């Protein structure tokens, strides 16, 4: 098993002094012709326990085994040098990330004769990659989150609205939307100050967000003192019912507003719309129609909902 050509002590010393683990597989017999002694230090398995490619495959994480084996066989049969990353099983039952870099030795006709390669321990690299990936996810979440209220922001709304519009158009299901605007919010800021105004936005966002169906609905701050709720697969009556619950939730929050001509508490005006989008409809037109209903609610006295045709 541990015969390596050319039979040179210098060559062997060079191979076995590196951190990379050299190996050679005879293609015809699918057996190891050589495995460097470094394998034992890294994985705990003695070199003489690496007899066939089955030993290599069985000492691989089950989630990696199928695709790595299939990939390496296909590349080798094609005579293509390749590399693969996978988790290798240690003798103690843990896993180490390995990168196998493989050279396919071929005969005059191009058929594979042997595979010669090096195993590299890339565990620390993979840990770093995972940390960077997690950081990227966190940054992405932050980029889609409103910094003041903690709910989704306008950027996230634009993405979700486009996705839900396409889905509704594809499935023929209704799509509903509710726009909310805090009544007389400028007067609130003038009366209480902007710090208190920020707290008001947070409390309104919390009250409205708590009425949504977490598994289906999408809630976001639309901008300024406006919030938006996207309701997939929701017909007009269902959207009206949800809007009424939101109205009640704001009333129950009992946020004082001494400067409001509407009443002593913070209120919201609401515009509601429902559509089953077709190829002739545009999402911006639907959004404008819901915004017009919101504007009508404010024109007609605020603290109310408008859900009829604009």
PyMOL commands that set and color helices and strands:
alter all, ss='L'
color gray80, all
select helices_A, chain A and resi 9-16+38-43+47-49+53-58+62-77+123-143+154-171+185-192+194-209+236-253+283-299
alter helices_A, ss='H'
color red, helices_A
select strands_A, chain A and resi 21-26+31-35+82-89+95-106+112-121+175-182+218-223+226-232+268-275+305-306
alter strands_A, ss='S'
color yellow, strands_A
deselect
rebuild
show_as cartoon
